Amino acid sequence: MTAPLQDRVAIITGAGQGIGADVATVLAERGATVILNDILADRVEDTAAAMRARGLRAEASVFDLTDEDDIARAVGAIAARHGRIDIVHNNAAFQTTEQRARDLDVMNLPADAWDKAFAVNARGPMLLCKHVLPTMIAGGGGSIIHSASGFGLLGEMTLTAYGASKAALINLGRFIATQYGKQGVRSNVIAIGFVLSETAVETTPQAVKDVLLAHHLNPELGSPRDIAHVVAFLASDDSRFINGALIPVDGGFTAHQPSMVDFQRLFAAAGSNQL
């Protein structure tokens, strides 16, 4: 049986660890040659080497999503080496501990924190698509998957720049689908909820996890592999009729009324769910 992504070439940004590394692994397991991008050379090269040790086709490509010349160089090298680019997963995002501490409410938001979020989370994906699209179209089309967030859909008390940049990414995905869909390009967005990546497990207090789980419709929180399976589906021909879509991948977190948990408690106390 032929693997669903056999002979496809995929670029995954932010693939040194976490969701990006899981996406790269799943795509490679399904037959793709995966190009793992990260700005941290040691991390991404180690991840790619570990995949190759399993017999998977994986390469590391270190380039800076804030530097258009660097992106153009890297994409040109990938296209020259493989002759095609079929899949792009815009996964990378700038959300370090330092950035989170500065990405606050609007009155307390430094302009450079806003600019940094947009440089990596919105401008970077645009530039990568700008330089990939000619090769992708010349090869008959392909699939671009953008990782947004619930913060790009709904308001919050903090992470203003992150949320606004993810909202921009959502519409970038629609614009690409609109402009290049007739040339065989599919561009879809996944709005990722809270998942138990290595960083989330290590840095998120249990009380916060409990609050988030209460608002999930699933009985448990998600994992990076849950996201990777959705990306792999959108990368494959099985999703050929999905284009310009926004798909929540969040365990139902954004599917319900904001008051759901409060009403659950009220109904439990009253012994009835009648409003």
N, C-alpha and C positions, 0 to 999 in steps of 0.2 A: 504494500500500500504506500503510495507516494505521500510524503509529509506535506501538510497544507501550505507550508511556506518554503518549500524546496526551491533553491536557486534564487531566492529573494535576498536583497541586500538591505539591511536596516541600520539606521543611525538612532541611537538612544542617548539623549543628553542626561547629565547628572547620573551616570550609570556606575559610578564607583562603589556605591552601596545602596541600601534601602530599596525603594520601589524600582528605581532604574536598574539595579543589578538583577532583581527578580524578573523584570520585563525582558532584559537581555537574555537571561537564562531560558525563559519559556519560549521566546522567539527562536532561539538557537535549537532548543529541543524539538521544535516543530520544523526544523530544516533550514532556517535562515542563516546567512552569514551576518553576524552582528558587529557593528562598530560602536564600541562603548566610548562615549565622550565624558570627560570630566576635566576640570581645571587643575585637579590635584593628580599629578602624574603617577606617583607611587601607588596611590589607592586604585586608580582605574587600571593600571597595568597589572597589579596583583589580581584584581578581579577577573580580567581577561585571561591571565595565565591559568588561574584556577579552572576556568571554563574549558580552556584548551586541554587541560589535563584530563578532562572528562570526555575528550573527543569532540567537543563542540567547536564550531567555527566562530572564533571571537578575536577581535583586534581592538587595541586601545588607540584612541585618537585624542590627543590633548589639544584643545583649543578654547579660547576665551569668547564666550557668547557676547561680551560687550565690545569686541573688537571685530569690525566687519572684515578687515583685511585678513585676520587670522581665520575667520570662518570661511572666507572665499578660498584661502590656501588649502584648508583641510578638506573642504568639499571637493575642490578640484583634484586633490590627491586621491580621494576615495573613488571618485568617478573614473579617473584614469586607471586605477588599479583594478577595479571591478567591472567597469563598463556600464554600470547601471546603479541607480538608487531607487528602491521600490517602497521603502517604509521609513517614516521619520516619527519618532516619539519625542515630542517636546515635553520632557519631564523635569528638566532642571529648574530650580527656583532658588532665589536668595532669601534665606530665612535663618541666619545664624543666631546664636544666643544674643550677641551684641545687637544685631539688627532688630530682633524682637523687643529688646529693651528700649529701643528708640522709636519703634513703629507704633506710636500711641494714638490717642485721639487727635483730631485735627488741630486743636489749639496748642497741643504739645508735640506736634510732629515736625522734626527738623526736615527742611527741604531736601537735604542731601540723602536722607533715609528714603524719602519718596522717590527721588531720582534713581537711587541704587536698585530699589525694587522694580521699577519700570525697566531699567536697563537690562536686567537679567530675565525678568519674568514675562515681559511683553516685547520689548525691542529685540532681544536675543532670538526668540522664536521667529519673529518676523524676518530677521536677517538670515537665519538658517533656511527658512522656506524660500526666501528670495533667491538664494544661491543653489538650492537643491532643485527647485521647480523645473528649470530648463532640462536638466538630465532626466528627471522623473517623467516629464512630458515626452521627451524624445524616446523614452523606453516604452511608451504606451500608457503611462499613468502610474498611479500608486496610491498609497494610503498614508495620510498624515493624521496623527493622533496627538491632541493637545491636552495636557493635564492641568485642568483648572481646579477649583475648590469651592466648597460651600461658601467660603468668604467672598467669592466673586458673585454670589447670588443674593446674599442676605447681609444686612447690616450687623455690626458688632461694636463693642465698646473699645476695641483696640485693633491693632494690625490693619490700620486704615490703608496704608500704601500697598500692602500685600493683597488685600481684598480688591482694591481698585485695579491693580495690575492684572489680577486674575480675571476680573470682569472684562478688561481690554482683550485678554487672550481669548475669551469666549467669542467675542465678536470678530476677532481676527480669523478664527476658525471658520466662521460663517462667510466672511468675505472671500477667503481662499476657495471655499467650496463653490461659491457663486461665480467667481471669476475663472476658475479652471476646471470645473466639473465636467464640462463638455469635452475637455481634453483628457479625460480619464483619471482626473485627480479627485480622490475623496478626502475630505477634511472634516474630522469630527472631534468633539470635545467631550472629555469625561470630567465631571465635577466630583472630585475625590473627597470623601469624608475622612474622619480620623481613623487611621489604621495603626496597628501595633508594629511599626518598624523598630529597628534596633534603637534608634535615637528616642522614639516615643516611649518605648519600654523603660529606658534608662532615665529619662528626664521628666516624664509626666507623673505628677503625684496621683496616688490611687484615688483620692477624693475627686480629682478632675476626671479620671477615667470613669468613675461611678456616675457622675453627672452626665457625661456623654453617652454612656451605655443606656441610661434611663430614657434618653431621647431616640435611641435606635429602635427600629421595629424588629430587627433581628435579635435573637437571644444573646448574641456575642458580638464583640468588636471584630473588625476586619483585619486582614493581614496584607502585606505587600503582594503575596501570591494571588490574592483575590483580585487585585488591580491588574496584575500581569495577565491573567486569563482574559479579562475584558479587552485589554490592549491587543492581545493576540487574535481575538475574534475580529476586532475592527481592522486589524492588519490583513486579515485573510479574505479570500473571495466569498466566504460564507456571509459576509456583511456587505456584499457588493451593492445592495440597494439602500444602504444607509449613507447619507451624505448631508453635511451641514447640520448634523444633529448635536444636541447637548444631552448627554446621558449621565444622570446621577449614579455614582457608584459609592454609596454611603450607608448601606444597610437601612435605608428608609428615613434617614435623619431629616431630610428636607421634604418629606412627603406628607407631613402632618401639620396640624395647627400648632402654633407656638405654645398654646395652653395645654397641650395634651397631658403632660406629666402632672400638672396641677389638678386637672380634672380626674385623672386616674386616682389620685389621693382622695379627692372629694367624693368620688363615686364609691371608693372602697369604704370610706367612713360612713356613707349613707346607706350602703348595701343596695344601691340601685344605680343604673347608668342613665336614668331619665333626667334630662335637663329641665 
